[in-house]
Amino acid sequence: MLFQQASTRLSTIALSVLALFAGKQASAQQQAQQTPQQVEINAKSQPNRDRQDDVGMRSIYGREDIEKYGDTNLSEVLKRLPGISVTESKGKGAEIRMRGLGNGYTQILLNGQTTPVGFTIDSIAPDLIEKIEVMRVASADVSAQSIAGTINIILKKKSSNQATEIKANTSLQAGRLSGNLSWSLGDQLGDHPEISYVLAGTFESNVNQLNTLATESQSERASMRDAWETTADRQLQQGQQNRRDAASLSPRLNWKINAQDSLSWQGNLTLARQEQTKQEKENTYVGDSTDFPDNHSIWTAHVFTSRNDLSWERRLADSARLSMNLGWNSLDRSTKFHFWGKDNAGTSKIHRYVTGDADENEYRFNGKYLAPYSESHVLSLGWEASRALRHENRIEQEFNLLPDSAHYYQASLQKQAIYLQDEWTINSAWSAYLGLRMERISSNSKEAGNFDFQNNASMLSPILQSVWKIDAQRQWRMALNRSFKLPTVGNLVPRLFRIDNNNTPLNSDFQGNPNLRAERAWGMELAYEHYLTESSVISANTYWRRIDDVMLEQTTQIGSTWVSSLANNGRARILGLEIEAKLNLQQLAARMPALELRANFNRNWSRVEQVPGPDNHLAQQAGLLVSAGADYQINPALRVGADYSYQAANNIRESAYLTGHNSPRRHLDIYLAWKQNKQSQLRFSVSNVLQQDKLDSGIYTNAVSRWTDINQQQSARTWRLVWEVKL
């Protein structure tokens, strides 16, 4: 019922948008006939200048970087940014990584606020984003849950004198068509220049296919002296089809009440339907087959999310400012899952049906006071408080086998934080940032006394950042900070999550651990930057982290079932080197071609003390990541470009028994942009030109048994055509 109401509400808003758009175009045509021609002046952003002048380690990427390839998924945009890589987790979508680390080490923010539980990066359409901030060390006014770094996604805010933009694109991948339509319009409200608005929205339908060939084997031996004897060998053909249909709206309203006060509201509504269909067929060569060698499943979800931020700002005497923000989020999700399993003879053995519903509401109240209390100090202090309450139910039925299993639970998450920070201009060449943040997070869950837990974590995070300008082009940066990583609620709830088929130590059930503690880290940064022109820079950065209470996965056998869970286990150290170069040849020398070059080199090391070597680094860390790209302006109307990335092969030992290997990955994207006139442009792009398959393997070995998995996932090119128009 709630989902139907949300659908009706979103449809009504969409119709209102179309009416508003039509009215605005008619008004614009009348004004064009009645008013003389005006000269349009656009202020070009200067990301290099903003980066150079910022006392913190922050890089900003605007609409030009976001729009370059016409991407419809935010993960595709992020993977081209320096130092960021994207991996596909098992059935969990894209995982964003900085310094080779994801899985909670990289913090994702939306408009400076932590994202809610269940948030996926691709639920935000790139066309709704104004800019992306990448911070190696976050300031005290955002959460310190950022051991690897922070990515802040800023939604569109500009709302006055903004041209209406419409973008339509279609893409083809492995014979499957996807499409996207987005728009953005903004203006003042009628005869009230003090009130302005922006309304951005998108409709999308994305489809893709994943095909995987998996080889599994098991060997046994009577003792350490005996040779291994193969007891099981099988091959699995796996096919997965994914579809996502979604509509999103991001309205913003600004009201300049008077010279001192302003009020703004930023909203985001998303209505989505997702479907995932899997088929698996097994060929057994040695030993017994799995329980269900022929199986398929269908998972569907209807999701409605709403995010709102109401902000008030007052300008005080002596350039001081006081701002407050009241925010509220809501989530309504309904899922259904069917699993059918057959034996080798084609006889149906199981039909598992799982339904799940979840609703979550979060409320936030933040405030900040900023005052330049002297010529050399800008002091700000603030507070944050939030509470999220989540209700979830899960009903599982196994027809003809087991009685129904029903679970109903609620979980709550409360956060409080206070912070103090000072931007200190020591002299004309030396600036510093001092910050102190106190953060407390409490989480608990209840399920009729069966899965109760309560987990509290507090962290005092000092932050020191400093920049020393050698001259107008060269500067050094240094930073010292304290950060942490919290366990998710799903990893804390001590419920057993079963897999559907083929339980092994490499494909085990999972159970949460309510005794998990937060990982805590000390970090240091040292960077050198050389700004050659407005858009040319060469920089080198080295970093170090020491992490205590690292959460490692432990796998045990309970009877005939393998179960994994997380546990705190000792200390880890991380070290890395990052080199970035961006060159605009024509700015360096007028006779050079209109060619822009960029290159990035990222080398990451880590060592987990409680895991025997070699290769005892943090799970799935990308050790070496290299990327290069170029953009060439052929003439005022034509522009071409390409991006290439390489991620080296990775060997890893996750425990005394578990090792893994990831093959090297190479990725190439190209694009051609044709600017037809000042108002319209066509973009043609090809992603994943090399079409390299993904190859991963895992080995679990104890004294008498060994399991081996090798997975080869096919990849496909994506052909995309994008048409953009400004009215």
Buried (B, 14 or more C-beta within 10 A) or exposed (E): EEBEEBBEBBEEBBEEBEEBBEEBEEEEEEEEEEEEEEEEEEEEEBBBEBBBEBBBBBBBBBBEBBBBBBBBBBBBBBBBBBBBBBBEEEEEBBBBBBBBBBBBBBBBBBBBBBBBBBBBBBBBBBBBBBBBBBBBBBBBBBBBBBBBBBBBBBBBBEBBEBBBBBBBBBBBBBEBEBBBBBBBBBBBBEEEEEBBBBBBBBBBBBBBBBBBBBBBBBBEBEEEEEEBEBBBBBBBEBBBBBBBBBBBBBBBBBBBEEEEEBBBBBBBBBBBBBBBBBBBBBEBEEEEBBBBBBBBBBBBBBBBBBBBBBBBBBBEEEEBBBBBBBBBBBBBBBBBBBBBBBBEEEEEBBBBBBBBBBBBBBBBBBBBBBBBEEEEEBBBBBBBBBBBBBBBBBBBBBEEEEEEEEBEBBBBBBBBBBBBBBBBBEEEEBBBBBBBBBBBBBBBBBBEEEBBBEBEBEBEBBBBBBBBBEEEEEBBBBBBBBBBBBBBBBBBBBBEEBEBBBBBBBBBBBBBBBEBBBBBBBBBBEBBBBBBBEBBBBBBBBBBBEBBBBBBBBBEEEEEEBBBBBBBBEBBBBBBEBBBBBBBBBBEEEEEEBBBBBBBBBBBBBBBEBBEEEBBBBBBBBBBBBBBBBBBBEEEEEBBBBBBBBBBEBEBBBBEBBBBBBBEBBBBBBBBBBBEEEEBBBBBBBBBBEEBEBBBBBBBBEEEBBBBBBBBBBBBBBEBBBBBBBB
